[in-house]
Amino acid sequence: MSDPAADAFIVQGFRAKSEGAWRWTHDHPVLRFLLPETGPLKFTMDFTLPEATFRETGPVTLAVAINGRPLDRARYDHAG
């Protein structure tokens, strides 16, 4: 997220700038990646649910969709 070209991939739900390589999100953040035709791919995402945020929101469900199709959904019951 600290890459100068990162804004080109952000559709909605992210703060304009954050500290270092991290960016804070709002409800329903959306990213767009355009890839050439490829074979099978593996999706990986690194994120953190800060303790201060968790105290305000409680459990969080994270859903990932690719081309509008659900890929996975996970519920997080604690910060980390």
C-alpha positions in Angstrom: 0.0 0.0 0.0 3.0 2.3 0.2 3.8 1.8 -3.5 3.2 5.0 -5.5 0.9 3.1 -7.9 -1.3 1.6 -5.1 -4.1 4.1 -5.7 -4.7 2.7 -9.1 -5.9 -0.6 -7.5 -8.2 1.0 -4.9 -11.9 1.2 -5.8 -13.3 2.3 -2.4 -13.1 2.0 1.3 -9.5 2.9 2.1 -8.1 6.0 3.7 -6.1 8.2 1.4 -2.7 7.6 3.1 -1.6 5.7 6.2 1.7 4.9 8.0 4.3 2.9 6.1 3.1 0.0 4.0 -0.3 -0.3 5.8 -3.6 1.5 5.1 -6.7 1.8 7.3 -9.9 0.7 5.7 -13.5 1.6 6.2 -16.6 -0.6 5.8 -16.5 -2.7 2.6 -13.1 -1.9 1.1 -12.7 -2.9 -2.6 -9.5 -3.5 -4.6 -9.3 -4.1 -8.3 -6.5 -6.1 -10.0 -6.4 -6.7 -13.7 -4.5 -9.9 -14.6 -3.7 -11.4 -18.0 -5.1 -14.8 -18.7 -3.3 -17.2 -16.4 -3.5 -20.8 -15.1 -4.6 -21.6 -11.5 -3.5 -19.0 -9.0 -3.2 -18.9 -5.2 -4.7 -15.9 -3.4 -2.8 -14.6 -0.3 -3.7 -11.6 1.8 -2.0 -10.2 4.9 -4.1 -8.1 7.2 -4.3 -7.1 10.9 -7.3 -6.5 13.1 -6.0 -4.0 15.7 -7.0 -4.4 19.4 -8.4 -0.8 19.5 -10.6 -1.4 16.5 -11.8 -4.8 17.8 -12.9 -3.2 21.0 -15.2 -1.0 19.0 -16.4 -3.4 16.3 -16.4 -6.8 18.1 -16.1 -9.9 15.8 -15.5 -9.2 12.1 -16.4 -11.3 9.1 -14.1 -10.9 6.2 -15.4 -12.0 2.8 -13.4 -12.2 -0.4 -14.9 -12.2 -3.9 -13.2 -12.5 -7.3 -15.1 -11.1 -10.3 -18.2 -10.9 -8.0 -18.0 -14.6 -7.1 -17.4 -15.5 -3.4 -14.0 -17.1 -2.9 -14.0 -17.4 0.9 -15.4 -15.9 4.1 -13.9 -16.0 7.6 -15.0 -14.7 11.0 -12.5 -13.3 13.4 -13.4 -13.4 17.1 -10.3 -11.7 18.5 -7.7 -9.0 17.5 -4.6 -9.9 15.7 
